[in-house]
Amino acid sequence: MHALIVHCHPEPSSFNASLTNIAVETLQRSGYTVEVSDLYAESFDPVEKAEHYVNCENRTCFSPLVEQRHACTTGTLPSDVKREISRLQRADVVIIQFPLWWHAQPAMLKGWFDRVFVSGGLYTSSMRYDRGYFSGKRVMCSVTTGAPEGTFGPQSRGGNIEALLWPIHYSLYYMGFSVLPPFLAFGIQSHDFQHKDTAAFSVKLGDDKAQWSARLEGINCLKPLSFPGWGDWDEDGACRVNR
């Protein structure tokens, strides 16, 4: 079995980096081969633009989806996109490690979604959701937050964490992945955990390390989140039970 960790944090000594290192160690100990896609360290460009395409179909007006489809057809996808797609194709399970910034994933990771999940190659009008390209592969988001757990319940000041993560989970399901329940490390404050040798960092990391390792050791037994599929929608895309 092969695992890919998509790591999105600019600081190599961050709490997120520690969780990625723990994931590598735990998965390898469980018999996985592991690959890490470190978006900041590899200087991944998250901005989709015409300059990425050497063989544009339309040089007067840039349409990202048109150029993605054209590049897939002509075999001219940007090299960094081809690299990331190859990594995803090799993986049986994908871990996406990131901090929650402004109630969503960092812009770097959103740009990775924008550029790597290419139209025409990895999804089409019919190759989506439970008929998606990555059907049979599993994905799990591992997310850190600045605020403590109690602030992320329904009607709490941080917002409902399930609602905040829903767009990310649904996008992954759109691509065909079986989306596993997320791992959440709450209350990670950069001023407390900036250095690994601080007592606060060590205590917090020790607690979350045990929970994270246990989650990964049992990853094959986790039940995916439930989403509707093609059989649940009518020809207009509306839910059949609501008609």
Secondary structure, DSSP 8 states (H G I E B T S, - for coil): -EEEEEE--S-TTSHHHHHHHHHHHHHHHTT-EEEEEETTTTT------GGG-SS-S-SSS--HHHHHHHHHHHT---HHHHHHHHHHHH-SEEEEEEE-BTTB--HHHHHHHHHHS-BTTTB-SSS-GGG-TTTT-EEEEEEE-SS-GGGGSTTSTT--HHHHHHHHHHHHHHTT-EE---EEE----TTTSSSTTSHHHHHHHHHHHHHHHHHHHTGGG--------GGGB-TTS-BGGG-
